[in-house]
Amino acid sequence: MLKQEAVDSSKLWKAVGKPRHGQIIDRHQLCRARYRKALRDRDKRSAMTYTNELHEALITEDGPSFWKCWHS
């Protein structure tokens, strides 16, 4: 949904001649920022998941599980 909003606002911004001021550029920048933040948040959650899985594997001393997480 965020990606589609960013794409739509970008197309509108380009269609009206890429203005540097006004509501259209504000909307374009806002949608783009929301989408990029969502991507960064997803990457952080993904990294945290791997970190937690590695930690759990170390605590339980489950060697194969640890190395599976490590190599992923």
GUDODREN-100506 format. One record per atom (N, C-alpha, C, O, CB): atom name; x, y, z; chain. Coordinates in pm, 1 decimal, always signed. Glycine has a CB too. Layout:
N
ATOM, CA, X, Y, Z, A
...
END
This chain:
72
ATOM, N, +82.2, -117.6, +0.0, A
ATOM, CA, +0.0, +0.0, +0.0, A
ATOM, C, +87.9, +125.8, +0.0, A
ATOM, O, +62.9, +219.6, -75.7, A
ATOM, CB, -94.2, -1.2, +120.6, A
ATOM, N, +191.1, +127.0, +85.7, A
ATOM, CA, +279.7, +243.0, +91.3, A
ATOM, C, +356.5, +260.3, -39.8, A
ATOM, O, +378.2, +372.0, -86.8, A
ATOM, CB, +377.7, +229.4, +208.3, A
ATOM, N, +396.5, +148.1, -96.8, A
ATOM, CA, +469.5, +156.6, -223.8, A
ATOM, C, +381.2, +214.2, -332.4, A
ATOM, O, +425.1, +299.1, -410.0, A
ATOM, CB, +521.4, +18.6, -266.1, A
ATOM, N, +257.6, +169.0, -338.5, A
ATOM, CA, +165.9, +218.8, -441.6, A
ATOM, C, +139.6, +368.2, -424.2, A
ATOM, O, +133.3, +441.7, -522.7, A
ATOM, CB, +33.2, +141.1, -437.4, A
ATOM, N, +124.5, +413.2, -301.1, A
ATOM, CA, +106.3, +556.5, -276.4, A
ATOM, C, +228.1, +635.2, -321.9, A
ATOM, O, +214.6, +742.2, -381.3, A
ATOM, CB, +79.5, +582.5, -127.8, A
ATOM, N, +346.6, +582.8, -294.3, A
ATOM, CA, +470.0, +650.2, -335.7, A
ATOM, C, +480.4, +656.5, -487.6, A
ATOM, O, +519.4, +758.8, -543.8, A
ATOM, CB, +592.8, +578.4, -277.5, A
ATOM, N, +445.6, +548.0, -552.7, A
ATOM, CA, +450.1, +544.0, -699.5, A
ATOM, C, +348.3, +641.2, -758.6, A
ATOM, O, +380.3, +716.4, -850.6, A
ATOM, CB, +423.1, +400.5, -751.2, A
ATOM, N, +227.3, +639.7, -706.6, A
ATOM, CA, +122.9, +729.2, -757.9, A
ATOM, C, +159.8, +875.9, -738.4, A
ATOM, O, +142.3, +957.7, -828.7, A
ATOM, CB, -10.5, +699.7, -689.1, A
ATOM, N, +211.1, +908.7, -619.6, A
ATOM, CA, +247.3, +1048.5, -595.4, A
ATOM, C, +365.2, +1090.6, -682.7, A
ATOM, O, +374.0, +1206.3, -723.8, A
ATOM, CB, +281.2, +1070.1, -447.3, A
ATOM, N, +454.2, +998.7, -710.5, A
ATOM, CA, +567.5, +1028.1, -797.4, A
ATOM, C, +521.6, +1053.4, -940.8, A
ATOM, O, +569.2, +1145.8, -1006.8, A
ATOM, CB, +668.5, +913.3, -793.7, A
ATOM, N, +429.8, +971.4, -987.5, A
ATOM, CA, +377.1, +990.3, -1122.8, A
ATOM, C, +305.8, +1124.2, -1136.3, A
ATOM, O, +321.8, +1193.7, -1236.6, A
ATOM, CB, +281.6, +876.4, -1159.2, A
ATOM, N, +227.1, +1160.3, -1035.2, A
ATOM, CA, +157.3, +1288.2, -1037.6, A
ATOM, C, +256.7, +1403.2, -1037.4, A
ATOM, O, +242.4, +1498.5, -1114.0, A
ATOM, CB, +62.1, +1299.9, -918.4, A
ATOM, N, +356.8, +1394.5, -951.7, A
ATOM, CA, +459.7, +1497.5, -942.0, A
ATOM, C, +530.7, +1516.6, -1075.6, A
ATOM, O, +555.4, +1629.4, -1118.3, A
ATOM, CB, +560.9, +1461.4, -833.1, A
ATOM, N, +563.2, +1405.5, -1140.7, A
ATOM, CA, +629.8, +1413.4, -1271.7, A
ATOM, C, +536.1, +1467.3, -1379.0, A
ATOM, O, +578.3, +1541.8, -1467.5, A
ATOM, CB, +682.1, +1275.5, -1313.5, A
ATOM, N, +408.1, +1429.4, -1370.7, A
ATOM, CA, +310.8, +1470.9, -1472.0, A
ATOM, C, +286.6, +1621.8, -1471.0, A
ATOM, O, +256.4, +1680.4, -1575.0, A
ATOM, CB, +179.3, +1398.0, -1450.4, A
ATOM, N, +299.5, +1684.2, -1355.4, A
ATOM, CA, +275.7, +1828.6, -1347.8, A
ATOM, C, +405.1, +1909.1, -1360.7, A
ATOM, O, +405.9, +2029.4, -1334.8, A
ATOM, CB, +206.6, +1863.1, -1216.6, A
ATOM, N, +513.4, +1843.8, -1400.1, A
ATOM, CA, +635.9, +1916.4, -1429.1, A
ATOM, C, +735.5, +1925.1, -1316.1, A
ATOM, O, +821.3, +2013.4, -1317.5, A
ATOM, CB, +602.4, +2050.3, -1470.8, A
ATOM, N, +727.5, +1837.2, -1218.7, A
ATOM, CA, +820.5, +1831.1, -1105.7, A
ATOM, C, +836.2, +1965.2, -1033.4, A
ATOM, O, +945.7, +2021.0, -1027.7, A
ATOM, CB, +955.8, +1783.9, -1153.8, A
ATOM, N, +725.8, +2015.8, -978.6, A
ATOM, CA, +736.1, +2144.1, -906.8, A
ATOM, C, +823.6, +2130.3, -782.5, A
ATOM, O, +833.2, +2022.9, -723.1, A
ATOM, CB, +595.9, +2195.3, -866.9, A
ATOM, N, +887.4, +2241.1, -744.3, A
ATOM, CA, +975.4, +2240.1, -627.2, A
ATOM, C, +905.4, +2289.5, -501.4, A
ATOM, O, +959.4, +2276.4, -391.6, A
ATOM, CB, +1097.7, +2325.1, -653.6, A
ATOM, N, +787.1, +2345.6, -515.6, A
ATOM, CA, +712.3, +2396.9, -400.9, A
ATOM, C, +565.5, +2360.6, -417.9, A
ATOM, O, +517.1, +2344.3, -529.9, A
ATOM, CB, +729.9, +2551.2, -386.3, A
ATOM, N, +496.4, +2348.3, -307.5, A
ATOM, CA, +352.5, +2326.2, -312.6, A
ATOM, C, +310.5, +2192.9, -254.0, A
ATOM, O, +391.4, +2116.0, -202.1, A
ATOM, CB, +305.1, +2335.2, -453.4, A
ATOM, N, +181.6, +2168.9, -264.3, A
ATOM, CA, +121.6, +2049.4, -205.7, A
ATOM, C, +165.5, +1921.3, -275.2, A
ATOM, O, +179.8, +1817.4, -210.8, A
ATOM, CB, -28.4, +2060.2, -210.1, A
ATOM, N, +186.4, +1928.0, -403.9, A
ATOM, CA, +220.4, +1806.7, -479.0, A
ATOM, C, +357.6, +1754.4, -436.5, A
ATOM, O, +372.6, +1634.8, -411.8, A
ATOM, CB, +218.5, +1834.5, -631.3, A
ATOM, N, +456.6, +1841.2, -427.7, A
ATOM, CA, +590.0, +1796.4, -384.4, A
ATOM, C, +587.7, +1754.0, -238.7, A
ATOM, O, +657.5, +1660.0, -200.6, A
ATOM, CB, +694.4, +1907.9, -405.0, A
ATOM, N, +508.9, +1821.4, -157.1, A
ATOM, CA, +497.5, +1782.5, -16.3, A
ATOM, C, +440.4, +1641.4, -4.4, A
ATOM, O, +490.5, +1559.5, +72.6, A
ATOM, CB, +408.9, +1882.6, +60.8, A
ATOM, N, +336.9, +1614.5, -80.3, A
ATOM, CA, +274.9, +1480.8, -79.3, A
ATOM, C, +372.9, +1375.6, -131.2, A
ATOM, O, +383.7, +1266.6, -75.1, A
ATOM, CB, +145.5, +1479.9, -165.0, A
ATOM, N, +443.5, +1409.1, -237.9, A
ATOM, CA, +541.2, +1318.1, -297.1, A
ATOM, C, +649.7, +1282.8, -194.5, A
ATOM, O, +683.2, +1165.5, -177.7, A
ATOM, CB, +604.7, +1381.3, -423.5, A
ATOM, N, +703.8, +1382.7, -126.8, A
ATOM, CA, +809.6, +1359.7, -28.9, A
ATOM, C, +758.8, +1281.1, +91.4, A
ATOM, O, +829.2, +1194.4, +143.2, A
ATOM, CB, +868.4, +1492.4, +16.9, A
ATOM, N, +637.1, +1310.8, +135.9, A
ATOM, CA, +579.6, +1240.0, +249.7, A
ATOM, C, +558.9, +1091.4, +218.1, A
ATOM, O, +595.3, +1004.8, +297.7, A
ATOM, CB, +446.6, +1304.3, +290.2, A
ATOM, N, +501.2, +1063.3, +103.1, A
ATOM, CA, +477.0, +923.9, +64.7, A
ATOM, C, +608.0, +847.5, +47.4, A
ATOM, O, +620.2, +732.1, +88.5, A
ATOM, CB, +395.5, +917.8, -64.8, A
ATOM, N, +704.2, +913.3, -13.2, A
ATOM, CA, +835.0, +850.2, -33.8, A
ATOM, C, +902.6, +822.3, +99.6, A
ATOM, O, +961.0, +715.5, +118.1, A
ATOM, CB, +925.1, +939.4, -121.2, A
ATOM, N, +895.6, +915.8, +191.8, A
ATOM, CA, +956.7, +898.7, +323.3, A
ATOM, C, +889.8, +785.7, +401.8, A
ATOM, O, +957.8, +706.4, +466.9, A
ATOM, CB, +948.8, +1029.2, +402.4, A
ATOM, N, +758.2, +778.7, +395.8, A
ATOM, CA, +686.1, +670.5, +465.6, A
ATOM, C, +727.0, +534.3, +412.1, A
ATOM, O, +750.5, +440.6, +488.5, A
ATOM, CB, +533.8, +688.6, +451.3, A
ATOM, N, +735.3, +524.4, +280.0, A
ATOM, CA, +771.1, +397.4, +216.4, A
ATOM, C, +914.2, +356.5, +254.2, A
ATOM, O, +938.9, +241.1, +289.2, A
ATOM, CB, +757.2, +408.2, +62.5, A
ATOM, N, +1006.8, +450.5, +247.1, A
ATOM, CA, +1145.6, +419.7, +280.3, A
ATOM, C, +1161.4, +382.8, +427.4, A
ATOM, O, +1240.8, +294.9, +460.9, A
ATOM, CB, +1235.0, +538.1, +246.7, A
ATOM, N, +1086.4, +449.2, +515.5, A
ATOM, CA, +1091.3, +415.8, +658.4, A
ATOM, C, +1037.9, +275.1, +682.1, A
ATOM, O, +1092.8, +200.2, +763.0, A
ATOM, CB, +1010.4, +518.0, +741.2, A
ATOM, N, +930.8, +239.2, +611.4, A
ATOM, CA, +875.9, +104.1, +625.0, A
ATOM, C, +978.7, -0.5, +581.8, A
ATOM, O, +989.5, -106.2, +643.9, A
ATOM, CB, +746.8, +89.5, +541.7, A
ATOM, N, +1053.7, +28.4, +476.4, A
ATOM, CA, +1158.1, -64.1, +431.2, A
ATOM, C, +1269.3, -77.6, +535.6, A
ATOM, O, +1315.8, -188.0, +563.9, A
ATOM, CB, +1217.0, -16.6, +297.3, A
ATOM, N, +1310.9, +34.1, +591.7, A
ATOM, CA, +1414.9, +30.1, +695.1, A
ATOM, C, +1366.8, -45.1, +818.6, A
ATOM, O, +1442.0, -122.9, +877.2, A
ATOM, CB, +1457.6, +172.4, +733.8, A
ATOM, N, +1242.3, -22.3, +858.3, A
ATOM, CA, +1186.6, -91.8, +974.4, A
ATOM, C, +1180.1, -242.1, +950.1, A
ATOM, O, +1209.1, -321.4, +1039.8, A
ATOM, CB, +1046.9, -37.8, +1007.3, A
ATOM, N, +1142.0, -281.0, +828.8, A
ATOM, CA, +1136.1, -422.9, +794.0, A
ATOM, C, +1275.2, -485.6, +802.5, A
ATOM, O, +1290.5, -597.0, +852.7, A
ATOM, CB, +1077.3, -441.8, +652.5, A
ATOM, N, +1375.9, -414.1, +753.4, A
ATOM, CA, +1512.0, -465.6, +759.9, A
ATOM, C, +1560.0, -479.5, +903.7, A
ATOM, O, +1628.3, -576.2, +937.4, A
ATOM, CB, +1606.1, -375.2, +682.4, A
ATOM, N, +1524.7, -383.8, +988.4, A
ATOM, CA, +1563.6, -390.9, +1129.3, A
ATOM, C, +1497.4, -510.5, +1197.5, A
ATOM, O, +1561.6, -582.6, +1273.8, A
ATOM, CB, +1526.1, -260.6, +1202.3, A
ATOM, N, +1368.2, -530.9, +1169.4, A
ATOM, CA, +1297.2, -645.7, +1228.7, A
ATOM, C, +1359.6, -776.6, +1182.3, A
ATOM, O, +1373.3, -870.7, +1260.4, A
ATOM, CB, +1146.9, -642.6, +1191.6, A
ATOM, N, +1397.1, -782.0, +1055.6, A
ATOM, CA, +1458.4, -901.6, +1001.0, A
ATOM, C, +1591.2, -930.7, +1070.0, A
ATOM, O, +1618.1, -1044.7, +1108.0, A
ATOM, CB, +1478.7, -886.9, +850.6, A
ATOM, N, +1673.4, -828.8, +1086.0, A
ATOM, CA, +1802.2, -846.2, +1153.3, A
ATOM, C, +1781.7, -887.4, +1298.4, A
ATOM, O, +1856.6, -970.4, +1349.9, A
ATOM, CB, +1884.9, -716.8, +1146.1, A
ATOM, N, +1682.5, -831.4, +1364.2, A
ATOM, CA, +1655.8, -865.4, +1503.3, A
ATOM, C, +1611.6, -1010.8, +1515.5, A
ATOM, O, +1647.4, -1078.9, +1611.7, A
ATOM, CB, +1549.0, -772.1, +1561.9, A
ATOM, N, +1534.8, -1058.2, +1419.5, A
ATOM, CA, +1489.7, -1197.1, +1421.3, A
ATOM, C, +1608.3, -1291.5, +1413.7, A
ATOM, O, +1616.0, -1388.1, +1489.6, A
ATOM, CB, +1392.8, -1224.1, +1305.7, A
ATOM, N, +1701.3, -1264.0, +1322.1, A
ATOM, CA, +1819.0, -1349.1, +1311.1, A
ATOM, C, +1903.2, -1342.8, +1438.3, A
ATOM, O, +1955.4, -1444.5, +1484.1, A
ATOM, CB, +1903.0, -1308.3, +1190.0, A
ATOM, N, +1915.9, -1224.1, +1494.2, A
ATOM, CA, +1993.3, -1208.5, +1616.5, A
ATOM, C, +1929.6, -1289.1, +1729.1, A
ATOM, O, +1999.8, -1357.6, +1803.5, A
ATOM, CB, +2003.9, -1060.0, +1655.6, A
ATOM, N, +1797.6, -1281.5, +1742.4, A
ATOM, CA, +1728.6, -1356.1, +1847.2, A
ATOM, C, +1741.3, -1506.4, +1825.5, A
ATOM, O, +1760.9, -1581.6, +1921.1, A
ATOM, CB, +1581.2, -1316.1, +1852.5, A
ATOM, N, +1730.3, -1550.5, +1700.8, A
ATOM, CA, +1742.5, -1693.1, +1671.9, A
ATOM, C, +1882.9, -1743.3, +1705.2, A
ATOM, O, +1898.2, -1852.5, +1760.0, A
ATOM, CB, +1709.6, -1721.0, +1524.4, A
ATOM, N, +1984.9, -1664.6, +1672.8, A
ATOM, CA, +2121.7, -1702.1, +1706.1, A
ATOM, C, +2139.9, -1710.5, +1857.5, A
ATOM, O, +2202.3, -1803.4, +1908.9, A
ATOM, CB, +2221.1, -1601.7, +1645.8, A
ATOM, N, +2084.9, -1613.0, +1926.8, A
ATOM, CA, +2096.5, -1611.8, +2072.5, A
ATOM, C, +2029.5, -1734.5, +2132.9, A
ATOM, O, +2085.6, -1798.8, +2221.6, A
ATOM, CB, +2034.6, -1483.9, +2130.3, A
ATOM, N, +1911.0, -1766.8, +2085.6, A
ATOM, CA, +1839.7, -1884.2, +2136.9, A
ATOM, C, +1917.4, -2012.3, +2107.7, A
ATOM, O, +1923.9, -2101.3, +2192.6, A
ATOM, CB, +1699.0, -1892.8, +2075.3, A
ATOM, N, +1976.2, -2022.5, +1989.1, A
ATOM, CA, +2053.7, -2141.7, +1954.6, A
ATOM, C, +2176.3, -2154.5, +2044.1, A
ATOM, O, +2214.4, -2265.2, +2082.1, A
ATOM, CB, +2096.2, -2137.3, +1807.2, A
ATOM, N, +2238.5, -2041.1, +2077.8, A
ATOM, CA, +2354.2, -2045.2, +2166.5, A
ATOM, C, +2314.7, -2085.9, +2307.9, A
ATOM, O, +2385.7, -2162.3, +2373.4, A
ATOM, CB, +2423.5, -1909.7, +2168.8, A
ATOM, N, +2201.6, -2034.8, +2354.4, A
ATOM, CA, +2156.6, -2066.8, +2490.3, A
ATOM, C, +2125.5, -2215.5, +2503.3, A
ATOM, O, +2162.1, -2279.2, +2602.1, A
ATOM, CB, +2032.5, -1983.4, +2527.3, A
ATOM, N, +2058.6, -2269.4, +2403.8, A
ATOM, CA, +2020.8, -2410.8, +2410.4, A
ATOM, C, +2134.0, -2502.4, +2367.8, A
ATOM, O, +2122.2, -2624.6, +2376.4, A
ATOM, CB, +1899.6, -2436.7, +2323.6, A
ATOM, N, +2243.6, -2443.9, +2322.2, A
ATOM, CA, +2359.8, -2518.9, +2276.3, A
ATOM, C, +2323.1, -2621.2, +2169.7, A
ATOM, O, +2373.2, -2733.6, +2168.3, A
ATOM, CB, +2426.3, -2588.3, +2393.2, A
ATOM, N, +2235.9, -2579.4, +2082.1, A
ATOM, CA, +2194.2, -2664.3, +1971.4, A
ATOM, C, +2283.7, -2630.7, +1851.4, A
ATOM, O, +2253.9, -2538.8, +1775.2, A
ATOM, CB, +2041.2, -2643.7, +1937.2, A
ATOM, N, +2391.7, -2704.5, +1835.4, A
ATOM, CA, +2492.2, -2676.4, +1733.4, A
ATOM, C, +2438.4, -2664.8, +1592.0, A
ATOM, O, +2463.3, -2563.6, +1526.5, A
ATOM, CB, +2594.6, -2781.5, +1736.3, A
ATOM, N, +2365.7, -2764.0, +1542.1, A
ATOM, CA, +2316.3, -2754.0, +1404.2, A
ATOM, C, +2222.9, -2634.7, +1382.8, A
ATOM, O, +2227.4, -2569.6, +1278.4, A
ATOM, CB, +2244.0, -2881.6, +1366.3, A
ATOM, N, +2139.4, -2606.8, +1481.0, A
ATOM, CA, +2048.5, -2492.9, +1469.4, A
ATOM, C, +2126.8, -2362.7, +1467.6, A
ATOM, O, +2094.8, -2272.2, +1390.5, A
ATOM, CB, +1946.9, -2492.4, +1584.8, A
ATOM, N, +2229.0, -2352.3, +1551.4, A
ATOM, CA, +2312.0, -2232.1, +1554.8, A
ATOM, C, +2378.2, -2208.5, +1419.2, A
ATOM, O, +2373.3, -2097.7, +1365.8, A
ATOM, CB, +2418.8, -2243.5, +1665.0, A
ATOM, N, +2439.3, -2311.6, +1364.2, A
ATOM, CA, +2511.2, -2293.3, +1237.9, A
ATOM, C, +2416.0, -2268.0, +1122.1, A
ATOM, O, +2452.1, -2199.3, +1026.5, A
ATOM, CB, +2597.3, -2415.1, +1208.0, A
ATOM, N, +2296.6, -2321.6, +1129.2, A
ATOM, CA, +2196.4, -2292.9, +1025.6, A
ATOM, C, +2160.6, -2145.4, +1027.5, A
ATOM, O, +2152.9, -2082.0, +922.3, A
ATOM, CB, +2069.4, -2379.1, +1045.8, A
ATOM, N, +2138.5, -2089.6, +1147.0, A
ATOM, CA, +2110.1, -1946.7, +1160.1, A
ATOM, C, +2229.9, -1862.5, +1116.9, A
ATOM, O, +2214.5, -1761.6, +1048.1, A
ATOM, CB, +2071.7, -1913.1, +1304.7, A
ATOM, N, +2347.6, -1904.5, +1157.3, A
ATOM, CA, +2469.7, -1829.1, +1125.9, A
ATOM, C, +2489.7, -1819.2, +975.4, A
ATOM, O, +2521.7, -1712.1, +923.8, A
ATOM, CB, +2592.4, -1895.0, +1191.2, A
ATOM, N, +2471.2, -1930.3, +904.9, A
ATOM, CA, +2493.9, -1930.4, +760.0, A
ATOM, C, +2382.8, -1859.1, +683.1, A
ATOM, O, +2404.3, -1815.8, +569.9, A
ATOM, CB, +2506.7, -2072.9, +709.8, A
ATOM, N, +2267.2, -1846.9, +741.9, A
ATOM, CA, +2157.7, -1778.2, +670.6, A
ATOM, C, +2182.8, -1628.9, +671.5, A
ATOM, O, +2103.0, -1552.6, +617.1, A
ATOM, CB, +2019.7, -1809.9, +734.9, A
END
